[in-house]
Amino acid sequence: MCSYPMADGNVLVLANSPVDLDDFDLSPGTNVLSPIMASQIDTKQDDGNPDDGFVHAYGQGCHGEYGPSNDKICGLYFTLMQK
């Protein structure tokens, strides 16, 4: 079960397919990005904070601040339109 709240509205999720939005697999190595890559995308597109703005991170080591890991433990979702 994903314990991270998603924005209320339309979001674009960067995740392995198939994905169940109610049950993300947050195990290390099962997501699509390392925290380093997620941070680079978030910084380029938004504010660089994994919990604020319109780019949000999910996964282990991807909340509060991005960790230094190169393991694929993060995913991102982009808020396109909030309700």
C-alpha positions as CSV (number, residue, x, y, z in Angstrom):
1,M,0.0,0.0,0.0
2,C,1.4,3.4,-0.9
3,S,1.6,5.6,2.2
4,Y,2.3,8.8,0.3
5,P,-0.6,11.0,-0.5
6,M,-1.1,11.9,-4.2
7,A,-2.4,15.2,-5.3
8,D,-6.2,15.4,-5.8
9,G,-6.6,15.8,-9.5
10,N,-4.8,14.6,-12.6
11,V,-1.3,13.2,-12.2
12,L,1.2,11.6,-14.5
13,V,3.1,8.7,-12.8
14,L,6.6,7.6,-13.8
15,A,6.6,4.0,-12.8
16,N,7.2,0.5,-14.0
17,S,4.3,-1.0,-15.8
18,P,1.8,-2.4,-14.9
19,V,1.1,-0.2,-11.8
20,D,-1.6,-0.3,-9.3
21,L,-2.0,3.2,-7.9
22,D,-3.2,1.8,-4.6
23,D,-0.3,-0.5,-4.2
24,F,3.1,0.8,-5.3
25,D,5.9,-1.6,-4.8
26,L,8.4,0.5,-2.8
27,S,11.0,-2.2,-2.5
28,P,14.6,-1.2,-3.5
29,G,15.4,-1.8,-7.1
30,T,11.7,-2.1,-8.2
31,N,11.2,1.6,-9.1
32,V,12.4,3.5,-12.2
33,L,14.8,6.1,-10.8
34,S,17.7,6.5,-8.4
35,P,17.3,9.4,-5.9
36,I,20.1,11.2,-7.7
37,M,18.2,11.0,-11.1
38,A,14.9,11.9,-9.4
39,S,16.5,14.9,-7.8
40,Q,17.9,16.1,-11.1
41,I,14.6,15.8,-12.8
42,D,12.8,17.5,-9.9
43,T,15.3,20.3,-9.8
44,K,15.2,20.9,-13.6
45,Q,11.4,20.8,-13.8
46,D,10.3,22.1,-10.4
47,D,11.7,23.1,-7.0
48,G,14.0,20.2,-6.2
49,N,12.0,19.2,-3.1
50,P,10.5,15.7,-3.3
51,D,7.4,16.6,-1.2
52,D,6.5,20.1,-2.7
53,G,5.7,21.6,-6.0
54,F,4.1,19.8,-8.9
55,V,6.8,17.1,-9.1
56,H,6.6,14.6,-6.2
57,A,8.7,11.6,-5.4
58,Y,7.6,8.2,-4.0
59,G,9.7,5.3,-2.7
60,Q,12.2,4.6,0.0
61,G,14.8,7.3,0.5
62,C,12.9,9.9,-1.6
63,H,11.0,12.0,1.0
64,G,12.2,15.0,2.9
65,E,15.3,15.1,0.8
66,Y,16.7,12.9,-1.9
67,G,19.3,10.4,-0.8
68,P,22.7,9.7,-2.4
69,S,21.8,6.2,-3.6
70,N,22.2,5.0,-7.2
71,D,19.7,2.2,-6.6
72,K,16.4,2.4,-8.4
73,I,14.3,3.2,-5.3
74,C,12.3,6.3,-6.5
75,G,9.5,7.1,-8.8
76,L,8.0,10.5,-9.6
77,Y,4.6,11.8,-10.2
78,F,3.7,15.1,-11.9
79,T,0.6,17.0,-10.9
80,L,-1.0,18.2,-14.2
81,M,-4.2,19.6,-12.8
82,Q,-5.5,19.9,-9.2
83,K,-9.2,19.8,-8.3
